[in-house]
Amino acid sequence: MRLPGSVERAWQAWQEPQPGPRRASGPDSAALTQPGLNERSRMTPEQLELITLYESLPVALRQQALRVLQRLNHRDPRTGPLGWQLGIHYVERAAGQARCWLEVDESMHNPGRVAHGAIVFALADSAMGAAVHSLLDAGQRTVTAELKINYLAPVTHGRVSAVATVISRRRRLAVVSAEVRDAQDQLVGLALGTFAIISASAPAQSEG
């Protein structure tokens, strides 16, 4: 898959073979892991910006930046731009049901070093919206009208999954519940929401 926009072009160009050696052999080769002056002179402005931004980060944050790029590179096209950044993936969908997951890491932590509540909320909302979408007629789409979530346990790392079920589907509204569980299958969140069913003037597209 491709990275979006300027990041894609910079990332692809950085991976293209460049004339001349990038790494010397011998005990001092580790010193040449970063591009040299000659290599930088051949880079596009987007490549230079990408590398400059990465190098300006504290060492402790560089791995987090790489994880965000990796999530973008391995995105699920059905989740849209925010879902790409969070790494949300849909794995199951049936009539009135949907399941999706993401991997929690340090880049999703709040200052208390646990996953921010918005991460669990977004995952539940994504599963719930997909569950409603599975019941829509042609020319319809759904949007979240109201969503409440109870946070039952903190999450620090690992795979977190949300399973959503449509409880009631009427002409204009659907009521949906979702359970969010961690990698040990512990219930960490319980959500209940109302989704509006509206007319779609044009089919929604995650990727153009």
C-alpha positions as semicolon CSV with decimal commas, in nm:
position;residue;x (nm);y (nm);z (nm)
1;M;0,000;0,000;0,000
2;R;0,101;0,362;-0,047
3;L;0,150;0,627;0,215
4;P;-0,079;0,929;0,163
5;G;0,036;1,251;-0,004
6;S;0,377;1,401;0,046
7;V;0,472;1,136;0,302
8;E;0,425;0,869;0,035
9;R;0,657;1,042;-0,212
10;A;0,923;1,109;0,049
11;W;0,906;0,758;0,189
12;Q;0,922;0,593;-0,152
13;A;1,208;0,814;-0,268
14;W;1,405;0,741;0,048
15;Q;1,375;0,367;-0,020
16;E;1,492;0,396;-0,382
17;P;1,852;0,286;-0,441
18;Q;2,089;0,584;-0,446
19;P;2,422;0,595;-0,633
20;G;2,719;0,521;-0,412
21;P;2,740;0,328;-0,087
22;R;2,512;0,416;0,199
23;R;2,696;0,212;0,455
24;A;3,065;0,139;0,482
25;S;3,198;-0,199;0,582
26;G;3,404;-0,255;0,892
27;P;3,380;-0,165;1,259
28;D;3,296;0,201;1,194
29;S;3,005;0,132;0,956
30;A;2,740;0,215;1,218
31;A;2,844;0,580;1,197
32;L;2,711;0,599;0,839
33;T;2,355;0,482;0,901
34;Q;2,227;0,836;0,842
35;P;2,242;0,984;0,486
36;G;2,557;1,180;0,413
37;L;2,589;1,524;0,257
38;N;2,612;1,388;-0,096
39;E;2,297;1,182;-0,051
40;R;2,110;1,475;0,098
41;S;2,199;1,691;-0,202
42;R;2,013;1,444;-0,427
43;M;1,697;1,437;-0,213
44;T;1,372;1,615;-0,286
45;P;1,248;1,883;-0,043
46;E;0,990;1,635;0,086
47;Q;1,255;1,375;0,158
48;L;1,466;1,630;0,342
49;E;1,168;1,748;0,543
50;L;1,078;1,393;0,642
51;I;1,431;1,313;0,756
52;T;1,479;1,650;0,926
53;L;1,158;1,609;1,123
54;Y;1,259;1,257;1,228
55;E;1,608;1,365;1,334
56;S;1,469;1,661;1,531
57;L;1,268;1,430;1,755
58;P;1,404;1,311;2,089
59;V;1,539;0,958;2,054
60;A;1,261;0,824;2,276
61;L;0,997;0,954;2,032
62;R;1,151;0,831;1,706
63;Q;1,016;0,478;1,746
64;Q;0,669;0,618;1,800
65;A;0,696;0,822;1,480
66;L;0,797;0,511;1,289
67;R;0,499;0,321;1,427
68;V;0,261;0,588;1,299
69;L;0,417;0,562;0,951
70;Q;0,392;0,183;0,968
71;R;0,022;0,207;1,054
72;L;-0,034;0,438;0,757
73;N;0,156;0,202;0,530
74;H;-0,048;-0,101;0,639
75;R;-0,383;0,079;0,658
76;D;-0,725;-0,073;0,607
77;P;-0,877;0,137;0,324
78;R;-1,224;0,102;0,478
79;T;-1,142;0,293;0,798
80;G;-1,060;0,639;0,658
81;P;-0,774;0,876;0,750
82;L;-0,821;0,872;1,128
83;G;-0,852;0,494;1,128
84;W;-0,532;0,472;0,924
85;Q;-0,340;0,672;1,184
86;L;-0,477;0,460;1,469
87;G;-0,425;0,132;1,281
88;I;-0,789;0,018;1,298
89;H;-0,864;-0,297;1,096
90;Y;-1,200;-0,459;1,028
91;V;-1,192;-0,837;1,054
92;E;-1,555;-0,948;1,065
93;R;-1,888;-0,813;0,949
94;A;-2,229;-0,976;0,925
95;A;-2,582;-0,836;0,916
96;G;-2,604;-0,609;1,220
97;Q;-2,260;-0,700;1,357
98;A;-1,898;-0,593;1,311
99;R;-1,560;-0,647;1,475
100;C;-1,242;-0,443;1,444
101;W;-0,913;-0,414;1,629
102;L;-0,603;-0,202;1,679
103;E;-0,266;-0,241;1,851
104;V;-0,211;-0,010;2,147
105;D;0,142;0,123;2,188
106;E;0,311;0,416;2,363
107;S;0,211;0,661;2,090
108;M;-0,151;0,622;2,208
109;H;-0,082;0,682;2,578
110;N;-0,205;0,971;2,789
111;P;0,025;1,131;3,050
112;G;-0,069;0,849;3,288
113;R;0,098;0,598;3,052
114;V;-0,221;0,411;2,963
115;A;-0,419;0,424;2,639
116;H;-0,609;0,750;2,605
117;G;-0,983;0,702;2,644
118;A;-1,033;0,847;2,296
119;I;-0,855;0,543;2,148
120;V;-1,101;0,299;2,301
121;F;-1,389;0,531;2,213
122;A;-1,281;0,557;1,846
123;L;-1,246;0,180;1,820
124;A;-1,595;0,120;1,962
125;D;-1,745;0,392;1,741
126;S;-1,582;0,238;1,432
127;A;-1,723;-0,107;1,506
128;M;-2,068;0,033;1,581
129;G;-2,083;0,239;1,264
130;A;-1,981;-0,062;1,056
131;A;-2,249;-0,276;1,220
132;V;-2,518;-0,023;1,125
133;H;-2,372;0,016;0,777
134;S;-2,424;-0,355;0,715
135;L;-2,801;-0,298;0,739
136;L;-2,831;0,009;0,519
137;D;-3,013;0,028;0,190
138;A;-2,859;0,170;-0,125
139;G;-2,828;0,548;-0,106
140;Q;-2,806;0,558;0,274
141;R;-2,527;0,628;0,517
142;T;-2,501;0,650;0,894
143;V;-2,350;0,898;1,140
144;T;-2,307;0,884;1,517
145;A;-2,582;1,078;1,693
146;E;-2,496;0,985;2,051
147;L;-2,249;0,747;2,212
148;K;-2,180;0,663;2,575
149;I;-1,897;0,442;2,693
150;N;-1,806;0,296;3,031
151;Y;-1,432;0,244;3,080
152;L;-1,394;-0,070;3,291
153;A;-1,017;-0,130;3,291
154;P;-0,705;0,048;3,161
155;V;-0,512;-0,068;2,855
156;T;-0,137;-0,018;2,824
157;H;-0,038;-0,220;2,518
158;G;-0,138;-0,502;2,286
159;R;-0,433;-0,580;2,063
160;V;-0,770;-0,438;2,158
161;S;-1,088;-0,552;1,981
162;A;-1,439;-0,410;1,962
163;V;-1,745;-0,619;1,875
164;A;-2,062;-0,425;1,792
165;T;-2,421;-0,545;1,762
166;V;-2,725;-0,355;1,636
167;I;-2,998;-0,381;1,900
168;S;-3,267;-0,193;1,708
169;R;-3,281;-0,057;1,353
170;R;-3,563;0,180;1,265
171;R;-3,618;0,396;0,961
172;R;-3,411;0,689;1,086
173;L;-3,227;0,560;1,394
174;A;-3,033;0,254;1,505
175;V;-2,935;0,163;1,861
176;V;-2,605;-0,023;1,889
177;S;-2,396;-0,176;2,168
178;A;-2,027;-0,266;2,167
179;E;-1,789;-0,457;2,389
180;V;-1,420;-0,367;2,387
181;R;-1,175;-0,632;2,506
182;D;-0,799;-0,643;2,550
183;A;-0,553;-0,913;2,438
184;Q;-0,642;-1,126;2,744
185;D;-1,013;-1,106;2,650
186;Q;-1,080;-0,885;2,953
187;L;-1,373;-0,646;2,909
188;V;-1,224;-0,296;2,915
189;G;-1,510;-0,091;2,771
190;L;-1,885;-0,112;2,720
191;A;-2,054;0,128;2,478
192;L;-2,412;0,212;2,383
193;G;-2,493;0,450;2,102
194;T;-2,756;0,590;1,869
195;F;-2,677;0,623;1,500
196;A;-2,874;0,836;1,256
197;I;-2,958;0,689;0,916
198;I;-2,951;0,958;0,650
199;S;-2,954;0,992;0,275
200;A;-2,620;0,980;0,099
201;S;-2,592;1,228;-0,186
202;A;-2,287;1,037;-0,316
203;P;-2,112;0,714;-0,213
204;A;-1,855;0,776;0,059
205;Q;-1,497;0,686;-0,032
206;S;-1,213;0,618;0,208
207;E;-0,948;0,643;-0,062
208;G;-0,960;0,835;-0,387
